[in-house]
Amino acid sequence: MATYAANIANASLSSICDLPGIPWLVSCTSAPSTADYITAKVDYPSLIDVQNRLLDDLIGHSASGMELALNVKHAELATRDLMGVVRASNLSVKDALVDSLGCFVRDAQATGRHLQKLSAKVYGTMDSIAAFNAHAMRAITQGQEKGIYQAEMSLARTFQMSMDSLAAQVSRVLVAATQASSNLDSLEETLAIIHELCAREASLQGVAADELLWNLWTLLGGNRRELRQLKYRAEALQEIRRFRSVAIAYVGATSQALYAADAELSELRDRLIDASVGKEDIPIDVHLASIDRTLVRLNAERVLSGGDQPRISIVEQ
């Protein structure tokens, strides 16, 4: 009954609005339907493009973070052993060097933790993109079964969720990258102090600064097995500057990719808010195809990486 009355009222209003001089009334101005308004605010192809550019950069560096954290851990362990060697030596700078090496151990611990945290958040971002896209695919497909209005409502809701989630993930990873970068800077300052102390002592001992610590190990070391272990640790410590340079490049590249994604998300959000841009409708099937391509890509990456993570199903659940 209510629907019938509403139809009669709309028909009457239409006939009145056809009269001369009447169409300027507010009641007679055409307004977009709720579905048209919602669809105009959704652009999954553009969002997927942002996701894919970010994934290109993150996947390219995803293995570096954990490997670098392991290298820093090796240098940390080597430095702990070296502290005992220096403490037992007759170096003129041994007290200052032991203090600096202890500071290095603390900096290395913090650096390793934040590099691991950064890698975990990078992987978390990739998992989040996959999870939200899989959810969007299911929700929109189920909405289509209930009619166009439900499909477009699901489209708008999942799009907003995906936008907000990606923006939040980018912000969290940027915080982790900033922390890792700060730790790497502290590590470099400590290394500079250690190198200065070694150079000062090396000038008195008549050896190269880079060989000073290794000479200490060989002089104070025991049997051949111990010497082999000490040599490995010395090499790990001597490589720390190279590890740090690689880590700086890794963190910088990750940060650059995240800043670019953040700027692209902001631009996309502003463009969708502006009603004068992008008025043309994007068919729902185009949105779904864009989402599906990213899901296929992420599943393929899991297979290629040999990861034990389960593949995402876009049909089940």
Order of alpha helices (4+ residues) and beta strands (2+ residues): alpha-alpha-alpha-alpha-alpha-alpha-alpha-alpha-alpha
